[in-house]
């Protein structure tokens, strides 16, 4: 009997106890690993959402600035505002049109002394002083635009009636009138208040549920699921918050109880964890891809374009050859929109994007910046002769007739070309110089391309 007891004890200490300790260690280790993985997944997902929230604010400002620039670069607007102020025309084509097209809360026209010669506030046209409604950075935003190139728009957050608003300021300048100087001194101001409805639209676009503005001291918001936003003067600061995706919480709710039952469940749940990890990564990649693509054409948008261009230009600082950037603007697109409707215009943009894709090499990138503006990035190309041939090829391809239903449409394209490192080694610099070359290309008759670096700038026709 004592021998049997001793044998049992030895078996317990040599087999049962080590197995029990190993099992407990595995369960504890697996549980700890699962908790860590859940927190990592949640933190990663929320971190990606924070990056998307910052991109949403920036892209929204750029879109508003593009809209203000489009309305400010208009011969009829110059005549109706500078030559003889035509209130009904301005109210219908700027105030009411801006409200309808962009959902603007306010819009203004400022004279060279920054006085409001026109306002559209709460759906009514008038001449309300912009400075009585906009503060904390508005004057600085206007001053920054006036100190700029008198072509580009500026944008930023200001305080509007104790609320945060995205404001874009663009110079009023002629489009085709070559006899008139470009600088008129007048400014177009678009104001988009970040109210509940506007934030809901941004949240739906960027997969940020319940996107909203909350006070700095709001303790009910997850500190990870918010970004600080403030006006230009940092006088009004709030948090842009959302309901974060928590893949880790779902993981713990599902896997935790099963993990403590048996060691076998530990191995099963390990596979379960991997599946959840893959799904979380897929959701993050899907969210990022949607945020980085133009919703209409599927081409990369400005955010993804700048990311790729920054990487290319960064490599160029240590390696050769360079990279060419072509800035494209469609000629005659507005007439299609006006004459055939926005649906036809959207279909035309999709067909243009498809033709651009067909012209690209494997390493090239085509992106849509908004409206009828596109950019093509060509790594490894710096030879002007080859670029001239490619530009001519693009011009010929895009001006071939398009079929929209039963209608045949013809448009053209103008191209501005900048080459790195000759024209610069920064992405913003290359875009700006290509944009300037594009402006000169359109000014010289459209339907052609210009190199920024050539003096005089050389025209390339299709």
N, C-alpha and C positions, 0 to 999 in steps of 0.2 A: 504493500500500500504506500509506504513512504517513497518507494522507488517510482510508483506511478505518479505520485504528487510531484516529485522532483522532475520527472520527464515532462509532465504537463507544464510545470513552471518554466522549464527550459524552452519548451516549444513556444510558450507565451512570450518569453523575453527575447527569444531568437527569431521568431517568425511573426507572431500576432502583433506584438508591440511595435516592432520596426515597420510592419505594413500599415498599422494604424497611424503611426507618426508620419510615415511617408504620405499616406492618404490625406491626413490633416494638413500636412505641409503643402501638398499639391492643391488642396481645396482653398487654403488660405492664400497661397501664391496666385492661384487662378482668379480668386475673388478680387485680390488686390490688383492684379493685372487687368481684370475686366473693368474695375472702377477707373483705373488710370486711363485705359483706352477710351472709356465712355467720356471722361472729362476731356481727353485730347480731341476726340471727334467733335464734341460740342464747341470747344474753344476754336478749333479750326474752322468749323462751319460759321460761327459768329464772326471770326476774324475776316473770313471771305465776304460775309455780308457787310461788315464795316467798310471794307474796301469798295464794295459795290455802292454803298451809300455815298461815299466821297465822290465816286465817279458819277453818280446820278446828279449830284449838285453841280459838278463841273460841266458835265455834258449838257445839262439843262441851261446853264448860263451861256455856253457856247451856242446852243440852238437859238436862244433869245437874241444874242448878239448878231447871229447870222440873219435873223428876221429883221432886226433893226437896220442892219446894213442894206438889205434888199430894199426896204422902203426908203432909205436915205439916198440910195444910188439911183435916181429917177429924175429924168429931165422934166416931166410934167409937175413933179412935186417942187422942183426948184422954181419953175415959173409961177406956180400957185402960191408959193410962200415968199420968195424973195422979190420977184418982179412986181406982182400985185396980189396982195393977200386975198385969197379966195376961200372964205370960211366954209361954204357948203362943200367945196371940193376936198379941202383938207379934212373936214369932219367925216365925209363919206369914205374917202380913200385911205386915210391914215387912222383916225380915231375909231370909227365903226369897223373898218376892215381889220385893224389890229385886234379889236375885241373879239370879232367873229373868228378870225383865223388862228389866233394864238390864245384866246381866252384871257386877254390882258385885263387887269384891274384898272390900270391907268396908262395914258400915253400923253406925251407933251412934245411941243416944238419950242426950242429955245433960240432966241436971237443972239447975235454976237456978244451982247452984254449979259447973257444968261437969264434974260427975262422971258417968261412964258408967254409967247404970242398965241399959243393954242394949247388947250388941255382937253382930255376926254376922261372924265372921272365919274364913276357910278353910272355909266351909260349915257352921260350927257356931255356934249361939247361946250367949251367955253374958253376962258383964259385964266384959269385958276393958277396961282403961282406954285410951281412945283416945289419950291423950297418950303412952302407952308405945309406940305403933306409928306415930304421926304427929308430925312435928316440923318445924322450920324454916318457920314461918309458920302452922301450924295454930292456935295460940293467938291470933295476930293476926287470922286469918280469923273465928274465933268472936267475938272482941271487936268486930270491925267489924260483924258481923251484929247483935250485941246493941245496938250504938250506932245501928242503923238504925231503920227505921220499924216493926219487929216484924211486918212482912207479907212483905217481899221476901226472896228468898234471895240469898246471896253465894257466889261461887265463886272458886277460884284453885288454883295449883299448890303442893303441899307435898311434903315428903319422907316416904315411907312405906317403912320397911324398906330404906333406902338406895336406893330407886327413886323416880322422880317419879310423882306421882299427882294427878289432878284431883279436887278435893274441893268439894262443895257443902254449904252449911249453910243450913237453912231453919227458921223458927220453927214450933213446934207450936201450932195455934190451931183453934178450932171453926169449923165450916162453916155450919150452920144454927141452932145453939143460940144464941139471942139473949140468954139469961139469963146466960150465962157470959162473963166478960171475954175479949177477944181475946188478951191477953198472958198466957201460962201460964208462961213462963220456961224451958220445955223446948225442945230443939233436935233436929232430925233431921239426921244427917250421912251423906251418901253419898260413898263413896270408890271411884274408878275408877282403878286402877293402869295407867299407860301401858306395858303390856307388849307383847310382840311381836304377840300376836293382836289386841289392841285397835288398835295402830298399823296393822296390815295392813288392818283394816276401814276405818279412816279413809283410808288410802292408796287403797283401791279406790274409795271414795266420791268423793274429790277428785282422782282421776287422778294420784296421786303414787306411782309404782312403788317398791316396796321401802322404804316409809317406816319409819324406825327411829331410835332414839336412839344417838348416838355420843359418845365423849368429846371434850372440848374440844381435846385435842392429837392427835386422829386426823387424820394428814396424808393419808390415802387418800381423803378426801371432797373433792369439788369445793367450794371455798369459796363459790361462788355458789349451790350447791344445798343450803343448810342455813340454818336460823334458830336463834338462841340461845333456849333456854328455861331457866327457873330457877324455884325455889320462891319463895314470898313474901318470904323473908329473903335471897334470892340466895346462900344457902349451898351449895346443890347446883345446879350449872349444867352443862348439856349442850347438844349440838346435835341438833335434829330434822332429819335428813338424808333424802334420797331419791335415786333414780337419775334424773338429769335427762333430759328430752327434748332432743335435740341436732339440730334440723333442719338447722343449718348444716353439721354434719359429713357428713350424708348428701348434702348439696348438693355439697360439695367432692369427695367420693368419686366422684360421678357425673359432674360437669361438668369437673373439673380436667383429667383426661387428654385429653378431647376438645378443650379450649380451646387446648392447645399444638400441635395438629396443623395446623390451617389457620385462616385468617382467616374463612372461611365458617362454621366451627364456632363462632367467636366470636358471630356473629349468631344462630345457632341456639340456642346456649346462653343467650343473653340472654333469649329467649322461655322457655327451660327454667327460668331463674332466676325469672322473673316467676311462672311456674306454681308453683314451689316456695314463693315468697313468699306467694302467695295461699293455698296449702294450709296453710302454717304459721299464717297469720293466722286461717284457718278453724278450725284445731285449737284455737288459743288462745281464740277466741270461743266455740267449742263447750264447752271446758273451763270457761270462766268462766260460761257460761249454765247448765251443769249444777250448778255450785257455788252459783249464785244462785237456783235454783228449788227449790221443795218437791218431793221425789221422788214423793209420792203424788198431789197435786192439780195440779201444774204451775204453781201460783201462785208469785209471788215469795216468798222466805223472808225471815227477819229481816235478813240482810245486805243484800240488794237493797232491801228496804223502807227501811232506815235511810239507804242511799245516796240514794235518790230523795227521801226526806223531808228530808235535809240540804240537798239542792239547792233544794227548794221553799222551805224556811225561810230559806235564804241569800238567795234572791231577794226574800223578803218584807222583809228589812231595808232594802231600797232602793226597793221597789215595793209597791203594794197591788193588789188586795185580798189577804185572808189565805187560810188553808187550814184545813179541818176534818178531824179525825181521829176515826174511830169504832172503838172497841175492842169486838169481838163475842166472846161466849162462849155456846156452845150449851147450852141447858137440856135435861137428860134424855139427853145423849149417853152418859154412863157406863152408864145402864140398858140402852141398846141394845147396847153392848159386852158387858156382863155377860150379857144375856139372849139375844143372837143371835150372839155371837162377834165376834172382831176383824175378820174378813173383811167381815162386814156393816157394822161400824163404819167400815172404810176406804171401802167403797162409798158409805156415807152421806156421809162427808166429801167425796168426789168430787162427789156430787150437790149438796151445799151450795155447793161452789166454783163449780160450773157456774151455779147460780142467782145467785150473787153477780156473776159475770161479766156475766150478762144485765142486771143493774141498773146497771152502770157507764156513765158517760159516757166519751168518748174520752180525756179527760185524767185520769180517776180511776185509782187503783191499789188492787187488793185483794191482800192477802198472808195467808199462813198462818204464824203464829208457832210452831205446834206443838200437838199434842193437838187440842182442839176450839176453839182460840182463833184468831180472824181479825182483821185490821185493814183498814179501808177509808179511804183518803186521798182527799179531795175538794178540789182546788185551787179557789180563787176563791169558795168558799162560806163565808160568815160569818153570814148571816141565820138567826136561830134558827127562825123560822117555816118556812123552806124546809128547814132541816136536820131539824126536827121531822117534817115531812112525809116526807122521805126515810127517816128512821129508822123511821117507822111502816110505810112501804112495804117496807123490808127485813124487819121483824118479821113482817108479813103473808105475805110471799113465802116466808120460811124455815120458817114453821110450817105451811105447807100440807103435806098428807100426802106421804110418800115411798114408793115401791114398791121393795122389796128382794127380788127373786125373786117368791115368792108371798105375801110378807108386806107389809103396809102399816104404815108407821112414822110416828109424829108426834112432833116435838120442838119446842122453842121456842128463843128467843135473847134474851139480854140485851145491852144496848149502853151503853157509856160514851162520852161525846162531849167532846172538848176542841177549842178553836178558837184558832188563832194569828192575830194576835199577842196577843189578850186573855188567853189562858191560858199564854202563854210563847212564846219565840222560839228555843227549842232543841228538837231532836228528842226527846232523852231526857226532857225536861221534859213535852212534850206526851204522850208515851206513858205516863209515870207518872201524869199527871193524868187521862188517859182511863181508865187502869186503875183509879184510885180511884173515878171516876164509875161504872165498870162494877161494882165491888164494891158500891157503894151501890144500883145498879140491881138486882143479884141479891138484896141484903139486903131490898129493899122488895117482894119477891114474885116476881121474875123476869118474863121476858116483857115487859120495858119498857126504856126508855132514859132516861139522865140526862145533863144537861149539868153539867160541872164548874163553870162560871163562875156559875151561877145560885144565888142564896142566898135562901130555901132551894132546894136542887137540885130542879129540876122533873122530874117523871116524864112520859115519853112512851110511851104504850102503843100497840100495833098495833090 
